[in-house]
Amino acid sequence: VCASELSSGINAEYGVERAGRKILLLGSMLVMVMGLSLLGFSFVIMDLSKKSMPVEFNSDSVCTVPEAAWKSCYNCLEIPECRVCDDGEGIIHCLPDNATTLLIEATCGADADIRKECKTSESWLAVMGLTLYIMGFAPGMGPLPWTINSEIFPNWARDSALCITTFTNWLGNSIISQTFLTLSKAAGRPGAFFTYAAVALVGMAYFFVFLPETKGISLERTDELFRNRKTFIGFQPLQQKEGEEKQSS
């Protein structure tokens, strides 16, 4: 993960002037959508695996389910007072939080790891999704909002506009941080990441239509960006769109 972030950051430094801001930003968001979607699918697969993972319940405690119910690791962890442990022979047991040491040792052995999580073999998918997300974020959505914000506003409004956009950025970060657990409980972990992927897709569409390419445009010419145009579909900078003789290097 660290190596992918470092390499992507280096690519961003050299790609901004060569490829342009807009195409790099949209490409970054596309990879982020793929990473978020993979994270969502990984949790769907892991939840299905947990629901199919058989568990032995202790009928003498609060950790029990109806006889007709499928007894799985998922069912055990849905009971707040219960945990799971392995007995070393491939059998998972559901035990209460207040289980005595004698009961734990008799069920799962002296070195039992009693935990509030079902271990699945598909967890590597979540790591891949996170890595893909970081690889997309580092060269584009990480540095480019700051770059574009410093270029897109006219001189007379730049100071105030930068203050507003910086405040909005950190306010958005705070809202995401404060609502993630609530959203995860309401929509499930897959639903939370699929929601973020959908928001990113909407953002991609908005930027594709309304974000101008500022490659090769001097700060003194930013007044011209929105003077006669409301939309900026495409990736060519202003001087190329208007047919100016001077081409950006």
Buried (B, 14 or more C-beta within 10 A) or exposed (E): EEEBBEEBBEBBEEBBEEBBBBBBBBBBBBBBBBBBBBBBBBBBBBBEBBEEBEBBBBEEBEBBBEEEEEBBBBBBBEBEEBBBBBBEEEEBBBBBBEBEEEBBEEBBBEEBEBEEEBBBEBBEBBEEBBBBBBBBBBBBBBBBBEBBBBBBBBEEEBEEBBEEBEEEEEEEEEEEEEEBEEBBEEEBBBBBBBBBBEEBBEBBEEBBEEBBBBBBBEBEEBEBBEEEEEEBEBBBBBBBEEEEEEEBE
